[in-house]
Amino acid sequence: MRALAILTIAVAAVSGAAAAGLGAQDEKHVATGKQTFQTYCATCHGQSAVGDGVLAKSLRKRPPNLTQLSRLANGAFPADDVFKAIEGANRPASSDMPGWREMFLKMQDNPGPDGVKAKITALVDYLESIQDKP
């Protein structure tokens, strides 16, 4: 019985240490997403992601307020839908937003498919981090 208790404490300690490390990684990942957003997305979506970028008025349809995505999805951040939208999956021909998967792959510093997935995932994580609280 005592061995089980010690094992349980050890597992909890290791899990806690892993979670603490992930917190720092998550912060770095979100910071990477923010940098990517400011570089590639803010021109249309705005520095604060509310749809007021310098090019917003010149687009056929105003970019959405990206801080309201959770609210519009009944409180749950739609990460999969956001990923697909950024990636360019199922994008209507009338959309002004490019499919970023292809754009990132065509760039001089092409990160490859895994790097593109990581870049888009960081963008999604950043957008989740800036959702307005109800």
ChimeraX commands (.cxc) that place a marker at each C-alpha (Angstrom):
marker #1 position 0.00,0.00,0.00 radius 0.5
marker #1 position 2.81,2.39,0.90 radius 0.5
marker #1 position 4.58,1.63,-2.39 radius 0.5
marker #1 position 1.40,2.54,-4.27 radius 0.5
marker #1 position 1.17,5.85,-2.42 radius 0.5
marker #1 position 4.81,6.66,-3.21 radius 0.5
marker #1 position 4.28,5.74,-6.86 radius 0.5
marker #1 position 1.18,7.95,-7.02 radius 0.5
marker #1 position 3.10,10.90,-5.54 radius 0.5
marker #1 position 5.99,10.35,-7.97 radius 0.5
marker #1 position 3.66,10.24,-10.98 radius 0.5
marker #1 position 1.92,13.41,-9.79 radius 0.5
marker #1 position 5.26,15.18,-9.37 radius 0.5
marker #1 position 6.43,14.19,-12.85 radius 0.5
marker #1 position 3.07,15.21,-14.35 radius 0.5
marker #1 position 3.23,18.56,-12.58 radius 0.5
marker #1 position 6.75,19.18,-13.85 radius 0.5
marker #1 position 5.70,18.29,-17.38 radius 0.5
marker #1 position 2.70,20.60,-17.17 radius 0.5
marker #1 position 4.91,23.44,-15.92 radius 0.5
marker #1 position 7.24,22.92,-18.89 radius 0.5
marker #1 position 4.31,22.90,-21.29 radius 0.5
marker #1 position 3.16,26.24,-19.90 radius 0.5
marker #1 position 6.41,27.86,-21.00 radius 0.5
marker #1 position 6.23,26.11,-24.37 radius 0.5
marker #1 position 2.62,27.23,-24.79 radius 0.5
marker #1 position 3.58,30.85,-24.06 radius 0.5
marker #1 position 6.38,30.66,-26.64 radius 0.5
marker #1 position 4.03,29.01,-29.14 radius 0.5
marker #1 position 1.40,31.75,-28.66 radius 0.5
marker #1 position 4.12,34.41,-28.98 radius 0.5
marker #1 position 5.21,32.81,-32.25 radius 0.5
marker #1 position 1.60,32.87,-33.43 radius 0.5
marker #1 position 1.29,36.52,-32.48 radius 0.5
marker #1 position 4.44,37.39,-34.44 radius 0.5
marker #1 position 3.13,35.46,-37.46 radius 0.5
marker #1 position -0.23,37.22,-37.14 radius 0.5
marker #1 position 1.39,40.66,-37.00 radius 0.5
marker #1 position 3.52,39.83,-40.04 radius 0.5
marker #1 position 0.94,38.23,-42.33 radius 0.5
marker #1 position -2.56,38.90,-41.01 radius 0.5
marker #1 position -2.68,42.33,-39.36 radius 0.5
marker #1 position -2.68,44.20,-42.68 radius 0.5
marker #1 position -6.26,43.05,-43.21 radius 0.5
marker #1 position -7.41,41.93,-39.76 radius 0.5
marker #1 position -5.77,44.79,-37.82 radius 0.5
marker #1 position -3.14,44.81,-35.09 radius 0.5
marker #1 position -5.81,43.93,-32.51 radius 0.5
marker #1 position -7.53,41.38,-34.81 radius 0.5
marker #1 position -10.84,43.26,-34.83 radius 0.5
marker #1 position -11.04,43.56,-38.64 radius 0.5
marker #1 position -9.72,47.08,-39.02 radius 0.5
marker #1 position -6.43,46.56,-40.85 radius 0.5
marker #1 position -5.14,49.15,-43.29 radius 0.5
marker #1 position -6.42,47.07,-46.23 radius 0.5
marker #1 position -9.79,46.17,-44.68 radius 0.5
marker #1 position -11.76,48.86,-46.50 radius 0.5
marker #1 position -10.38,47.83,-49.88 radius 0.5
marker #1 position -11.60,44.23,-49.57 radius 0.5
marker #1 position -14.90,42.95,-50.97 radius 0.5
marker #1 position -15.94,41.81,-47.50 radius 0.5
marker #1 position -14.64,43.32,-44.27 radius 0.5
marker #1 position -12.44,40.88,-42.33 radius 0.5
marker #1 position -14.17,39.46,-39.25 radius 0.5
marker #1 position -13.45,40.45,-35.68 radius 0.5
marker #1 position -11.24,37.52,-34.72 radius 0.5
marker #1 position -11.58,38.25,-30.99 radius 0.5
marker #1 position -15.25,37.17,-31.16 radius 0.5
marker #1 position -14.87,33.67,-32.59 radius 0.5
marker #1 position -15.61,31.88,-29.31 radius 0.5
marker #1 position -18.64,34.05,-28.64 radius 0.5
marker #1 position -19.99,33.33,-32.12 radius 0.5
marker #1 position -19.48,29.59,-31.52 radius 0.5
marker #1 position -21.47,29.55,-28.25 radius 0.5
marker #1 position -18.42,29.96,-26.04 radius 0.5
marker #1 position -16.22,27.21,-27.49 radius 0.5
marker #1 position -13.26,28.31,-29.59 radius 0.5
marker #1 position -13.65,26.59,-33.01 radius 0.5
marker #1 position -9.98,25.65,-33.40 radius 0.5
marker #1 position -10.49,23.14,-36.21 radius 0.5
marker #1 position -12.57,25.58,-38.26 radius 0.5
marker #1 position -10.08,28.37,-37.69 radius 0.5
marker #1 position -7.19,26.11,-38.73 radius 0.5
marker #1 position -9.02,25.15,-41.93 radius 0.5
marker #1 position -9.87,28.78,-42.69 radius 0.5
marker #1 position -6.26,29.88,-42.32 radius 0.5
marker #1 position -4.97,26.86,-44.21 radius 0.5
marker #1 position -7.33,27.59,-47.09 radius 0.5
marker #1 position -9.44,24.45,-47.01 radius 0.5
marker #1 position -12.83,24.86,-48.68 radius 0.5
marker #1 position -12.23,28.54,-49.36 radius 0.5
marker #1 position -14.84,30.10,-51.63 radius 0.5
marker #1 position -13.48,31.62,-54.83 radius 0.5
marker #1 position -14.92,34.98,-53.78 radius 0.5
marker #1 position -12.76,35.16,-50.64 radius 0.5
marker #1 position -10.08,37.83,-50.48 radius 0.5
marker #1 position -8.10,35.82,-47.93 radius 0.5
marker #1 position -5.44,33.60,-49.44 radius 0.5
marker #1 position -4.96,30.01,-48.41 radius 0.5
marker #1 position -1.95,30.38,-46.14 radius 0.5
marker #1 position -0.82,26.77,-46.44 radius 0.5
marker #1 position 0.07,27.32,-50.08 radius 0.5
marker #1 position 1.41,30.82,-49.40 radius 0.5
marker #1 position 3.78,29.60,-46.67 radius 0.5
marker #1 position 4.94,26.70,-48.86 radius 0.5
marker #1 position 5.78,29.13,-51.71 radius 0.5
marker #1 position 7.84,31.46,-49.52 radius 0.5
marker #1 position 11.60,31.59,-49.82 radius 0.5
marker #1 position 12.01,30.28,-46.27 radius 0.5
marker #1 position 9.58,27.40,-46.98 radius 0.5
marker #1 position 9.25,25.50,-43.67 radius 0.5
marker #1 position 7.87,22.37,-45.38 radius 0.5
marker #1 position 4.50,20.75,-44.63 radius 0.5
marker #1 position 5.25,20.10,-40.95 radius 0.5
marker #1 position 6.54,23.64,-40.46 radius 0.5
marker #1 position 3.47,25.09,-42.14 radius 0.5
marker #1 position 1.22,23.03,-39.89 radius 0.5
marker #1 position 3.15,24.28,-36.85 radius 0.5
marker #1 position 2.93,27.89,-38.07 radius 0.5
marker #1 position -0.83,27.68,-38.61 radius 0.5
marker #1 position -1.32,25.90,-35.28 radius 0.5
marker #1 position 0.59,28.73,-33.55 radius 0.5
marker #1 position -1.70,31.25,-35.28 radius 0.5
marker #1 position -4.77,29.33,-34.09 radius 0.5
marker #1 position -3.40,29.18,-30.54 radius 0.5
marker #1 position -2.70,32.93,-30.61 radius 0.5
marker #1 position -6.23,33.66,-31.80 radius 0.5
marker #1 position -7.65,31.48,-29.06 radius 0.5
marker #1 position -5.58,33.43,-26.53 radius 0.5
marker #1 position -7.10,36.78,-27.56 radius 0.5
marker #1 position -10.76,35.83,-27.41 radius 0.5
marker #1 position -12.97,38.34,-25.62 radius 0.5
marker #1 position -14.24,36.98,-22.36 radius 0.5
marker #1 position -18.05,37.00,-22.01 radius 0.5
marker link #1:1,2 radius 0.2
marker link #1:2,3 radius 0.2
marker link #1:3,4 radius 0.2
marker link #1:4,5 radius 0.2
marker link #1:5,6 radius 0.2
marker link #1:6,7 radius 0.2
marker link #1:7,8 radius 0.2
marker link #1:8,9 radius 0.2
marker link #1:9,10 radius 0.2
marker link #1:10,11 radius 0.2
marker link #1:11,12 radius 0.2
marker link #1:12,13 radius 0.2
marker link #1:13,14 radius 0.2
marker link #1:14,15 radius 0.2
marker link #1:15,16 radius 0.2
marker link #1:16,17 radius 0.2
marker link #1:17,18 radius 0.2
marker link #1:18,19 radius 0.2
marker link #1:19,20 radius 0.2
marker link #1:20,21 radius 0.2
marker link #1:21,22 radius 0.2
marker link #1:22,23 radius 0.2
marker link #1:23,24 radius 0.2
marker link #1:24,25 radius 0.2
marker link #1:25,26 radius 0.2
marker link #1:26,27 radius 0.2
marker link #1:27,28 radius 0.2
marker link #1:28,29 radius 0.2
marker link #1:29,30 radius 0.2
marker link #1:30,31 radius 0.2
marker link #1:31,32 radius 0.2
marker link #1:32,33 radius 0.2
marker link #1:33,34 radius 0.2
marker link #1:34,35 radius 0.2
marker link #1:35,36 radius 0.2
marker link #1:36,37 radius 0.2
marker link #1:37,38 radius 0.2
marker link #1:38,39 radius 0.2
marker link #1:39,40 radius 0.2
marker link #1:40,41 radius 0.2
marker link #1:41,42 radius 0.2
marker link #1:42,43 radius 0.2
marker link #1:43,44 radius 0.2
marker link #1:44,45 radius 0.2
marker link #1:45,46 radius 0.2
marker link #1:46,47 radius 0.2
marker link #1:47,48 radius 0.2
marker link #1:48,49 radius 0.2
marker link #1:49,50 radius 0.2
marker link #1:50,51 radius 0.2
marker link #1:51,52 radius 0.2
marker link #1:52,53 radius 0.2
marker link #1:53,54 radius 0.2
marker link #1:54,55 radius 0.2
marker link #1:55,56 radius 0.2
marker link #1:56,57 radius 0.2
marker link #1:57,58 radius 0.2
marker link #1:58,59 radius 0.2
marker link #1:59,60 radius 0.2
marker link #1:60,61 radius 0.2
marker link #1:61,62 radius 0.2
marker link #1:62,63 radius 0.2
marker link #1:63,64 radius 0.2
marker link #1:64,65 radius 0.2
marker link #1:65,66 radius 0.2
marker link #1:66,67 radius 0.2
marker link #1:67,68 radius 0.2
marker link #1:68,69 radius 0.2
marker link #1:69,70 radius 0.2
marker link #1:70,71 radius 0.2
marker link #1:71,72 radius 0.2
marker link #1:72,73 radius 0.2
marker link #1:73,74 radius 0.2
marker link #1:74,75 radius 0.2
marker link #1:75,76 radius 0.2
marker link #1:76,77 radius 0.2
marker link #1:77,78 radius 0.2
marker link #1:78,79 radius 0.2
marker link #1:79,80 radius 0.2
marker link #1:80,81 radius 0.2
marker link #1:81,82 radius 0.2
marker link #1:82,83 radius 0.2
marker link #1:83,84 radius 0.2
marker link #1:84,85 radius 0.2
marker link #1:85,86 radius 0.2
marker link #1:86,87 radius 0.2
marker link #1:87,88 radius 0.2
marker link #1:88,89 radius 0.2
marker link #1:89,90 radius 0.2
marker link #1:90,91 radius 0.2
marker link #1:91,92 radius 0.2
marker link #1:92,93 radius 0.2
marker link #1:93,94 radius 0.2
marker link #1:94,95 radius 0.2
marker link #1:95,96 radius 0.2
marker link #1:96,97 radius 0.2
marker link #1:97,98 radius 0.2
marker link #1:98,99 radius 0.2
marker link #1:99,100 radius 0.2
marker link #1:100,101 radius 0.2
marker link #1:101,102 radius 0.2
marker link #1:102,103 radius 0.2
marker link #1:103,104 radius 0.2
marker link #1:104,105 radius 0.2
marker link #1:105,106 radius 0.2
marker link #1:106,107 radius 0.2
marker link #1:107,108 radius 0.2
marker link #1:108,109 radius 0.2
marker link #1:109,110 radius 0.2
marker link #1:110,111 radius 0.2
marker link #1:111,112 radius 0.2
marker link #1:112,113 radius 0.2
marker link #1:113,114 radius 0.2
marker link #1:114,115 radius 0.2
marker link #1:115,116 radius 0.2
marker link #1:116,117 radius 0.2
marker link #1:117,118 radius 0.2
marker link #1:118,119 radius 0.2
marker link #1:119,120 radius 0.2
marker link #1:120,121 radius 0.2
marker link #1:121,122 radius 0.2
marker link #1:122,123 radius 0.2
marker link #1:123,124 radius 0.2
marker link #1:124,125 radius 0.2
marker link #1:125,126 radius 0.2
marker link #1:126,127 radius 0.2
marker link #1:127,128 radius 0.2
marker link #1:128,129 radius 0.2
marker link #1:129,130 radius 0.2
marker link #1:130,131 radius 0.2
marker link #1:131,132 radius 0.2
marker link #1:132,133 radius 0.2
marker link #1:133,134 radius 0.2
view
